Amino acid sequence: MTQSLLFALLFHAAGALCASVCYTPQKKILGWSWQTFWIVQAFFCWFLIPIVVALFTIPEIRAVLSEAPRSIMWGTFLMGAIYGIGGTTFAIAIRYIGYSLTYAIAVGLSAVLGTLIPPLVHGTFPTLFEKAGFHWIIFGIVAGVLGISACGIAGFMKERDSQIISPEMAPSAAKGLLLSIIAGFCSAVYGLAMDYAKPLTLIAQDHGAGQYGGNIIYIFTNTGAFVSAAAYSLYLHRKHGTFSELFRFSRPDLSRQSLNLFFGFATGLLWYSQFFFYNLGHSRMKNYEFISWAFHMIMLVLFSKVLGILLKEWSHCAFKTKKVIYGGIGLLIVAILFLTYGSAMG
């Protein structure tokens, strides 16, 4: 394994770990509706932090923006807005079919589509079969999708063991499945945006950004995601009359409001960090750069399930459920090994 690939894997792992725990601070939120939390964390991770990081890591950023093709900037922004719709539909789907099934369907679709569509669009997919190690890449993607699916099924079984899933949820299952599929397609668009906006990265690197050149992309993808996420959040605020939650700064509420803002910031920082590290890993993947999205998605699911086991979230489950989750984790590990071996050969 080359040093470049080793660092790529480590950066992808760091990004996936951040993604797997990014919504943990949400459990500490008190006195806020979902739409208040959503717009606050979106402001940090999809608007403020990407701009601040780009300003600090990209030299001559004004020159970079002036040279960047307007069509690519707007196209990347629109792709980001679609990704934001995916994040919102993901959150809604959870209400109908639970977190685990939503996660399995959306992430599984995103991993496959976000990985395979760029080479299909560029017309390079047939030539990939001529590259050394590509068959191991295919095996890895298949194992990853099977592993994600097994983890989703295990999660559904876990919720059933805990009697979280009630018979009343069944009529809404079709709606939840549809929303999960939409979330998967929209999430995959983020991976496509990274490929589409590569000229922006190259311009930034020409101005001395080096390995941080990809941070210029997040100015457009993430602000696009913020616009669509904020639009839905503001709609819910108007519908439920919850605007006041954003402006509780009187003395009795100040301490709680400050804590909520801090946890919203922590969520946004963790979420953004996954893509900060993703870019550092992506830029080191060389010939198999396009499989970065699969690496990210598979590691994300793997870490989230392993952390759940370490935190004893599965301790109450039936033996059959535990077998399925351990089998899913095993498949995810096999997938990472196959993808790594294929990348090393390539």
C-alpha positions as CSV (number, residue, x, y, z in Angstrom):
1,M,0.0,0.0,0.0
2,T,1.4,3.4,-1.0
3,Q,1.7,6.2,1.6
4,S,-0.8,8.3,-0.4
5,L,-3.4,5.6,-0.2
6,L,-2.8,5.0,3.5
7,F,-3.3,8.7,4.3
8,A,-6.4,8.7,2.0
9,L,-7.9,5.9,4.1
10,L,-7.1,7.6,7.4
11,F,-8.7,10.8,6.2
12,H,-11.8,9.1,4.9
13,A,-12.0,7.2,8.3
14,A,-11.7,10.5,10.2
15,G,-14.4,12.0,8.1
16,A,-16.7,9.0,8.4
17,L,-16.2,9.0,12.2
18,C,-17.3,12.7,12.4
19,A,-20.3,11.9,10.3
20,S,-21.3,8.9,12.5
21,V,-21.4,11.0,15.6
22,C,-22.5,14.4,14.2
23,Y,-26.0,14.3,15.5
24,T,-25.1,13.1,19.0
25,P,-25.3,16.7,20.4
26,Q,-28.9,16.9,19.3
27,K,-29.8,14.7,22.3
28,K,-28.8,17.6,24.5
29,I,-31.2,20.1,22.9
30,L,-34.0,21.2,25.2
31,G,-36.9,23.6,24.5
32,W,-36.4,23.7,20.7
33,S,-38.6,22.2,18.0
34,W,-36.9,20.1,15.2
35,Q,-37.1,23.0,12.7
36,T,-35.2,25.3,15.1
37,F,-32.4,22.8,15.6
38,W,-32.3,22.0,11.9
39,I,-31.9,25.6,10.7
40,V,-29.3,26.4,13.4
41,Q,-27.1,23.4,12.7
42,A,-27.6,24.1,8.9
43,F,-26.4,27.7,9.4
44,F,-23.2,26.5,10.9
45,C,-22.4,23.4,8.7
46,W,-23.8,24.6,5.4
47,F,-23.1,28.3,5.5
48,L,-20.7,29.8,8.1
49,I,-18.1,27.2,8.6
50,P,-17.4,26.4,4.9
51,I,-16.9,30.0,4.2
52,V,-14.6,30.6,7.2
53,V,-12.5,27.5,6.4
54,A,-12.2,28.5,2.7
55,L,-10.9,31.9,3.7
56,F,-8.2,30.4,5.9
57,T,-7.1,27.6,3.6
58,I,-7.3,29.1,0.1
59,P,-4.8,31.8,-0.7
60,E,-5.9,34.5,-3.1
61,I,-9.5,33.4,-2.8
62,R,-10.8,36.5,-4.6
63,A,-8.7,35.7,-7.6
64,V,-9.9,32.1,-7.5
65,L,-13.5,33.2,-7.5
66,S,-13.0,35.7,-10.3
67,E,-11.4,33.0,-12.5
68,A,-13.9,30.3,-11.7
69,P,-16.5,29.6,-14.5
70,R,-19.8,31.0,-13.4
71,S,-21.6,28.0,-14.9
72,I,-19.7,25.6,-12.7
73,M,-20.3,27.7,-9.6
74,W,-24.1,27.9,-10.2
75,G,-24.3,24.3,-11.2
76,T,-22.5,23.2,-8.0
77,F,-24.8,25.5,-5.9
78,L,-27.9,23.9,-7.5
79,M,-26.5,20.4,-6.8
80,G,-25.9,21.4,-3.2
81,A,-29.5,22.6,-3.0
82,I,-30.7,19.1,-4.2
83,Y,-28.5,17.5,-1.5
84,G,-30.2,19.8,1.1
85,I,-33.5,18.4,-0.1
86,G,-32.2,14.9,0.4
87,G,-31.1,15.7,4.0
88,T,-34.6,17.0,4.7
89,T,-36.5,14.1,3.2
90,F,-34.1,11.8,5.1
91,A,-35.2,13.4,8.4
92,I,-38.9,13.1,7.4
93,A,-38.6,9.5,6.3
94,I,-37.3,8.6,9.8
95,R,-40.7,9.5,11.2
96,Y,-42.4,6.8,9.0
97,I,-40.1,3.8,8.9
98,G,-37.5,4.5,11.6
99,Y,-33.9,5.5,11.5
100,S,-32.3,2.2,10.6
101,L,-34.3,1.4,7.4
102,T,-34.1,5.0,6.3
103,Y,-30.4,4.9,6.8
104,A,-29.9,1.6,4.9
105,I,-32.0,2.6,1.9
106,A,-30.7,6.2,1.6
107,V,-27.1,5.5,2.3
108,G,-27.0,2.4,0.2
109,L,-28.4,4.2,-2.8
110,S,-26.1,7.1,-2.3
111,A,-23.0,4.9,-2.1
112,V,-23.8,3.2,-5.4
113,L,-25.1,6.1,-7.4
114,G,-22.5,8.6,-6.1
115,T,-19.7,6.2,-7.0
116,L,-20.8,4.9,-10.4
117,I,-22.5,7.8,-12.0
118,P,-19.4,10.1,-12.5
119,P,-17.5,7.5,-14.6
120,L,-20.7,6.8,-16.5
121,V,-21.2,10.5,-17.3
122,H,-17.6,10.9,-18.4
123,G,-17.9,7.8,-20.6
124,T,-14.9,6.2,-18.8
125,F,-16.8,3.3,-17.1
126,P,-16.1,0.7,-19.7
127,T,-12.3,1.5,-19.6
128,L,-12.3,0.9,-15.9
129,F,-12.6,-2.8,-16.4
130,E,-9.2,-2.7,-18.1
131,K,-7.5,-1.2,-14.9
132,A,-5.8,-3.5,-12.5
133,G,-7.8,-4.2,-9.4
134,F,-11.1,-2.9,-10.7
135,H,-12.9,-6.2,-10.2
136,W,-12.0,-5.9,-6.5
137,I,-13.6,-2.5,-6.5
138,I,-16.8,-4.0,-7.8
139,F,-16.7,-6.7,-5.2
140,G,-16.1,-4.1,-2.5
141,I,-19.1,-2.0,-3.6
142,V,-21.4,-5.0,-3.7
143,A,-20.2,-6.2,-0.3
144,G,-20.7,-2.6,1.0
145,V,-24.3,-2.4,-0.2
146,L,-25.1,-5.9,1.2
147,G,-23.5,-4.8,4.5
148,I,-25.5,-1.5,4.6
149,S,-28.7,-3.5,3.9
150,A,-27.9,-6.0,6.6
151,C,-27.3,-3.2,9.1
152,G,-30.6,-1.6,8.1
153,I,-32.5,-4.9,8.6
154,A,-30.8,-5.4,11.9
155,G,-31.8,-1.9,13.0
156,F,-35.4,-2.6,12.0
157,M,-35.3,-5.8,14.0
158,K,-33.7,-3.9,17.0
159,E,-36.5,-1.4,16.9
160,R,-39.1,-4.2,16.8
161,D,-37.4,-6.0,19.7
162,S,-37.7,-2.7,21.6
163,Q,-41.3,-2.3,20.5
164,I,-40.5,1.1,19.0
165,I,-42.2,0.1,15.8
166,S,-46.0,0.0,16.3
167,P,-48.7,-1.4,14.0
168,E,-49.9,2.2,13.3
169,M,-46.6,2.8,11.4
170,A,-47.4,0.2,8.7
171,P,-49.8,2.4,6.6
172,S,-47.1,5.0,6.3
173,A,-44.4,2.6,5.3
174,A,-44.8,3.3,1.5
175,K,-44.5,7.0,2.1
176,G,-41.3,6.4,4.2
177,L,-39.8,4.1,1.6
178,L,-40.4,6.7,-1.2
179,L,-38.9,9.5,0.9
180,S,-35.8,7.3,1.7
181,I,-35.3,6.6,-2.0
182,I,-35.6,10.3,-2.8
183,A,-33.1,11.0,0.0
184,G,-30.7,8.4,-1.5
185,F,-30.8,10.0,-5.0
186,C,-30.4,13.5,-3.6
187,S,-27.5,12.5,-1.3
188,A,-25.7,11.0,-4.2
189,V,-25.8,14.4,-6.0
190,Y,-23.2,15.6,-3.4
191,G,-20.7,13.1,-4.7
192,L,-21.5,14.2,-8.3
193,A,-21.0,17.8,-7.3
194,M,-17.5,17.1,-6.1
195,D,-16.7,15.6,-9.5
196,Y,-18.5,18.3,-11.4
197,A,-16.7,21.1,-9.5
198,K,-13.2,19.7,-9.9
199,P,-12.1,22.7,-12.2
200,L,-12.7,24.9,-9.1
201,T,-10.3,22.8,-7.1
202,L,-7.7,23.0,-9.9
203,I,-7.9,26.8,-10.0
204,A,-7.6,27.0,-6.2
205,Q,-4.5,24.7,-6.4
206,D,-3.0,27.0,-9.0
207,H,-3.2,29.8,-6.5
208,G,-1.4,27.8,-3.8
209,A,-4.2,25.9,-2.0
210,G,-2.5,22.6,-2.4
211,Q,-4.4,19.7,-0.7
212,Y,-7.0,22.2,0.6
213,G,-8.1,23.2,-2.9
214,G,-11.4,21.2,-2.6
215,N,-12.5,23.5,0.2
216,I,-13.6,26.0,-2.5
217,I,-16.3,23.6,-3.6
218,Y,-18.0,23.7,-0.2
219,I,-18.7,27.4,-0.5
220,F,-21.2,26.5,-3.3
221,T,-22.4,23.0,-2.4
222,N,-23.1,23.8,1.2
223,T,-24.7,27.2,0.7
224,G,-27.0,25.5,-1.8
225,A,-27.9,22.9,0.8
226,F,-28.4,25.7,3.4
227,V,-30.9,27.5,1.2
228,S,-33.1,24.4,0.6
229,A,-32.9,23.3,4.3
230,A,-33.6,26.8,5.6
231,A,-36.6,27.2,3.3
232,Y,-38.3,24.0,4.7
233,S,-37.4,25.0,8.3
234,L,-38.9,28.5,7.8
235,Y,-42.0,26.9,6.4
236,L,-42.4,24.8,9.5
237,H,-41.7,27.8,11.7
238,R,-44.5,29.7,10.0
239,K,-46.9,26.7,10.1
240,H,-46.3,25.9,13.8
241,G,-45.6,29.4,15.1
242,T,-42.2,28.6,16.5
243,F,-40.2,31.6,15.3
244,S,-39.9,32.8,18.9
245,E,-37.6,29.8,19.8
246,L,-34.9,31.5,17.8
247,F,-35.0,34.7,19.8
248,R,-35.3,33.7,23.4
249,F,-32.6,35.9,24.9
250,S,-34.3,37.1,28.0
251,R,-32.5,36.3,31.3
252,P,-34.5,33.2,32.3
253,D,-33.9,31.5,28.9
254,L,-30.4,32.8,28.2
255,S,-28.5,29.9,29.7
256,R,-30.6,27.2,28.0
257,Q,-30.5,29.1,24.7
258,S,-26.7,29.4,24.9
259,L,-26.4,25.7,25.4
260,N,-28.7,24.9,22.5
261,L,-26.7,27.2,20.3
262,F,-23.5,25.5,21.4
263,F,-24.9,22.0,20.6
264,G,-26.2,23.3,17.3
265,F,-22.7,24.6,16.5
266,A,-21.1,21.3,17.6
267,T,-23.4,19.4,15.3
268,G,-22.6,21.7,12.4
269,L,-18.8,21.5,13.1
270,L,-18.9,17.7,13.2
271,W,-21.0,17.5,10.0
272,Y,-18.7,19.9,8.1
273,S,-15.6,18.0,9.4
274,Q,-16.6,14.9,7.6
275,F,-16.3,16.7,4.3
276,F,-13.1,18.6,5.3
277,F,-11.4,15.2,5.8
278,Y,-13.3,13.7,2.8
279,N,-11.5,16.2,0.6
280,L,-8.1,15.4,2.0
281,G,-8.7,11.7,1.4
282,H,-10.3,12.2,-2.0
283,S,-7.4,14.1,-3.4
284,R,-5.1,11.2,-2.6
285,M,-7.1,8.4,-4.2
286,K,-5.3,8.8,-7.6
287,N,-6.6,6.4,-10.3
288,Y,-9.6,5.4,-8.2
289,E,-10.6,8.8,-7.0
290,F,-14.2,8.2,-7.9
291,I,-14.7,5.5,-5.2
292,S,-14.1,8.0,-2.4
293,W,-17.9,8.4,-2.0
294,A,-18.3,4.6,-1.5
295,F,-15.4,4.6,1.0
296,H,-17.0,7.4,2.9
297,M,-20.5,5.9,3.0
298,I,-19.4,2.4,4.0
299,M,-17.1,3.7,6.7
300,L,-19.8,6.0,8.0
301,V,-22.3,3.1,8.5
302,L,-19.5,0.8,9.9
303,F,-18.5,3.3,12.6
304,S,-22.0,4.2,13.5
305,K,-22.9,0.5,14.2
306,V,-19.7,-0.3,16.0
307,L,-20.2,2.8,18.2
308,G,-23.7,1.6,18.9
309,I,-22.4,-1.8,20.0
310,L,-19.7,-0.2,22.2
311,L,-22.4,1.9,23.9
312,K,-24.4,-1.3,24.5
313,E,-27.4,-0.1,22.3
314,W,-27.8,-3.6,21.1
315,S,-27.4,-5.4,24.4
316,H,-31.2,-5.9,24.8
317,C,-31.7,-7.4,21.4
318,A,-32.7,-11.0,20.5
319,F,-29.8,-13.3,19.5
320,K,-31.1,-13.3,15.9
321,T,-30.9,-9.5,15.7
322,K,-27.3,-9.6,17.0
323,K,-26.3,-12.2,14.4
324,V,-27.6,-9.9,11.6
325,I,-25.8,-6.8,12.9
326,Y,-22.6,-8.7,13.3
327,G,-22.9,-10.1,9.8
328,G,-23.6,-6.6,8.4
329,I,-20.5,-5.2,10.2
330,G,-18.4,-8.2,8.8
331,L,-19.6,-7.4,5.3
332,L,-18.7,-3.7,5.7
333,I,-15.2,-4.7,6.9
334,V,-14.8,-7.0,3.9
335,A,-16.0,-4.2,1.6
336,I,-13.3,-1.8,2.9
337,L,-10.7,-4.5,2.5
338,F,-11.7,-5.2,-1.1
339,L,-11.9,-1.5,-2.0
340,T,-8.5,-0.9,-0.4
341,Y,-6.9,-3.8,-2.2
342,G,-8.4,-2.8,-5.5
343,S,-7.2,0.8,-5.0
344,A,-3.7,-0.4,-4.1
345,M,-3.5,-2.6,-7.3
346,G,-4.7,0.4,-9.4
